[in-house]
């Protein structure tokens, strides 16, 4: 999180390709370093170091994705990439990792991870795109953040307070409601993600008013509420579907609105600004979830808390952010390439 502001600046200053490739390469090297004999302090150091290229990777990925997707197709494009990333990180990755551990242990796990990262670098180098770089800006506080996306970052940051209910506490609460396998939560969450692809086409139809974008957050509220108040296996799984759909929609729609206001040469800083807010929200959520669960004796109250908290960004979206977007948005701004930008077309 501490490196994200600098990561956004570097992505804009030196281009997407080199920063993305270097961050993936560093992650591969650190993954291999886990195989070296070391004490707990050494492992902690590697975990810290892993965060540096991770900040760059996620920022560069979000920025390059925005570069490649046309403005009028961003909701669809963001939704598809969000589904791919979340399914990989929350469903495929963990299960594949457990399978490799069971079959061969850590001796094979980290080399496979490094190999996959090298494949990703190869794909990146083969990809043809205009690599946007800014040559005039220097590192300063004014160049670290993108003010245009602050409201959208705030919306996503508050919404992500409920994220630990997915990543950390979902499998734990599954045991509390009587499910023997925590992976059921991620499975139903993944179903919700897939459904978000089709729900977005309904709520963003041409005849829908802009307020329908708030449906994305309503799904998040409903999902946490169903899990928190029903306190049953069925409620847990149904709520997970709603949460998956809600986060899939929120990450697609709200980020699309944010990037619509940002010029291409500042997309790296916009990505970093949004991701910093998300990191802060998720970190706060970890402590909030654990505190509420400990105070009331059940994770169900934590899900109720997350449902209530998400009402705030919904109100902000309707009363503040959508009017702000309407005032600031000019069609084509986020696709314009200004004269002070160096665009390198890779043949």
N, C-alpha and C positions, 0 to 999 in steps of 0.2 A: 504493500500500500504506500509506503514511503517513497518508493521509486516511481510510482505511476506518473506524477506530474512531469518528471524529467523524461519519462518514456514517451509521453505525448509530444513533448517538444522535439525529441530526437526523431520520432517518426515523421513529423512535418519537416524537420530541417534536412535530414539526410535521405529521406525516401522510405517507402514501405518495404521494398525488396531487401535491402541490405540489413535494415534493423530487424526485420522478421527472420531472415535467414540466420543472422548472428545469434539471436535469442534462442532459436531452435537448436542451433549447434551447441551453445552453452548449456542448455538443458540436457542434451544428450551426454555431454561430458560429465555433468554433475550426477546424472543417473548412473553412469559407469563407476563414478567415485564411491557410490554406496557399497560397492563390492569390496572396497579396501577394508582391512581390519582396523577397527577404531572403537573408541569409548563413546559413552553417551554424549559427551561434549562435542565430539567430532560429528556425530549424527545431527546434533542440534545445529552446528555450524553449516552443514550441508543443507539442512532444511531452510535456514536463513538465506543461504546463497541461491537456493532454488527459486526463492521469491523474486529475485531481481530479474532473471530472464523471463519468468512467468508474467511479470508486470508488462514487460516489453512485448511478449508474444500476444497476450490478450488485447493489448492496445493496438498493435499493428494489425492483428486479424480483424478487429472491429472496423478499423479505418479502411483497410483494403477492401473489405466487404462492401462498405459504403461507396468506395470509388467505382467498383465494378457493377453495382446494381443501378439501373436507371431510376431516376427520381420517382416516376409514376409506377414503378414496380417494387418499391422498397418494402412495403408491408409484406408482400408475398415472398420476396427474397429474404428479408430478415426472419420471417416465420420459418422458412425452410432451413436456413442455417441455424436458427435457434434450436429447432427440433433435432437437427443432426448433432450439434454440440452437446445438448443435454442428454440425448439418448446415448451418445458415446461416453460421456462423463459419468452418468448416473446408472446406466443399465449395462451397456456392453463392457465398458472398461472395468468396473469392479468385478463383474462375473468372470471376465476373461482373466483378470489378475488372480482371483481366487483359484481358478482352474489351473493356471500355471504354477502357483505356489503348491497346490496339492500334488501336481505331477512331478515337479522338478525342484521346487524350493526357490529361494532368492537368487541362486546362482544363474538361473535362466531368466528370471523376471526382468532384471535391470538391463541386460543386453538386448532383450526383445524391445523394451521401451526405447532404448537408444536407437535401435534399428528402425523402429517406426518413425522416430523423429528425423532420421536421415532420409527416409522415404518422403516425408513431408517437405524437407528442404529441396529434394529433387523435383517434386511437383511444383514448388514455388518458383524454382529457377526456370522451369519449362513454361510457366504461365506467362502469356503475353498481355501486357497492360501498360498504360501510361503511368510511369513512376513519378508521382508529384513530389517535388522538392522545393522548399523555400530557401533562397540564398541570402535574404536581407535580415532576417530576425536573429537576435542574439538572446541567450538565456537570461531571463529576468522574471520577476514575479508576474509582470503583466503578460508575459508570453507563456506562462505555465498553464493557466486555466482559460476556458472559453466562456465568457459571460453569457452568451446567447442561450446556452443550454442549462443554466443554473436551475431554473424552475423544473425542467424535465429531470435533471439529476436528483433534485430534492424529492420529486414524486417517486422515482425508482428507489432512492435510498430508504425512504420510509416504508415502501412496499416490501423491500428486502429484509425488513426486521422479521418477517415471517419465514424467511428462507431457511433458517436452521430447522424449522419444522419439517422440511423436506430432506435436507442433506444429513442432519445429525439425529434429530429426535424422532423422525418418522419410524425408522426401524425399532427404536426403543419403545415407542408407544404401541407399536404393533404387538409386542409381547404383553403389554398391559391390558389390551383388549382381547387377548386370547389367541392371536395368530402365532403359529410356530415358526414362521419364516418371514423375516423383515423385508425380504426382496419383493413380497407382494405389493408393498407400498410403491416401490419404484416401477413395478410393472404397470399398475393402474395409473400412476403419475404419467408414465410414458404414453398410455392410451389417451389421456387428456391432452398431452402435447400434440399428438397426431390429430385429434379432433379440432384443436385450435386452428389448424390449417384451413378447415372448412368453415368454422365459425367466423373467422375474420372476413371471409367473402360475404357473409350475411350482414354483419354489423357495419361493414364499410361499403355497402352498396350505394350507388349514386344517389338514391332517393332518401338515404338516411341522414338525419341532422348530425353535426359534429359531436353532439353530446353522447351519441352511441359509442364513442370510443371508451367511455367510462365503463362499458360492459366488461371490459377486460379486468378491471379492478373489482367489479362486482363478483366475478367468478372467484377471485382470490378470497374475498370476504366470505362468500358462501362456502367455499371449500374448507377453510379453517373453522368456520362456524359449525358446519355439519360434523366435522371430526370432534370438535370440542364439546358440543352439546349432546350428541347422540350417544357417544361413548360405547360403541358397538363395532363388531367386525364389519358389518355392512356399511355403517356410517363412516368408518375409517376409510374403506376402499372407495366409496362414492365420493367422499371429500377429497381423496387423492386425485380422482379424475378431474374434479372442479379446479383444484389447485394447479394441476398440470396445464389445463386449458387456460387458466387465468394468467399464469406466468408466461406461457407461450405467446398469448395475445399481448400482454403488457410489454414484454421485451421487444415485440415487433412494432406495435403501433406507436408507443410513446417514443421509442428511439427514432422511428421514422419522422415523427413530428420535430424532434430535436435537430436531426441532421438536415431537415429542410431549410433551417435558418442559418446553416453554417457554410461558409465558402470552402472550396476544396482544400486550400492551403492551411486551413485551421482544423481540419477533421481529426488529426491526431490529438490535438489538445482537447477537442470536444469529446473524443472517446475516453481520454484519461479522466476528464472531469466527471463524466457519467460513471465510469468504473470506480473512481474514488468514492463517490456517494454510495454506490452499491456495496463496496467493501465495508464502509462505515456502518451502513444499515445492517448488513449481515453480522458484523462483529457485535454490534449492540444487541442484536437479536439473540445471539448465543447466551449472553448474560441475562437478558430479560426472560428467555425461556426457562433457563435453569433456576432463576430466582423465583419465578411464579410457581414452577412445579414444586420446588422445595417448600415454598410458603404454604401452598394449598394441598400438597400431597398427591398431585396427579398432573400428568402432562396435558390432560384435557383442558385445564385452566390456561395453560400456555397457548393452546390453539385458540381459545376464546379471546385471549389477550391480542393475539396476532390479527384475528378477525376485526376486533374493535379498532386497533391501530390503523388498519388499512382503510377505514372510513375517512380518515384525515386526508390522505392523498387523493381520494375520490372527490372530496369536496374541493380541494385545491385545483384539481384538474378541471372541474366544471366551472368554477367561479373565477379562477385566476389564469390558469395555464392556457386553456383554449381561447379565451379572449386575447391573451398575450400573443399567441400564435397567429391569430387572425390579423392583429395589427402589424406584426413583424414579417409575415410571410410574403415573399415576392416570387412567383413562379420562375424557375430557372436559376435562381441565385446559387443554389447548392451544386449546380452543374457547370457554372461559369468557370473558366480558367483564365486568371488575370495575367497581365503581361509580366509581372514580376515572378512568375512561377516558371521553373524549368521543368518541362515535361519530356521525359525520355521514353520514346517508343521503342520497345524491345522487339526486334524482328526475329 
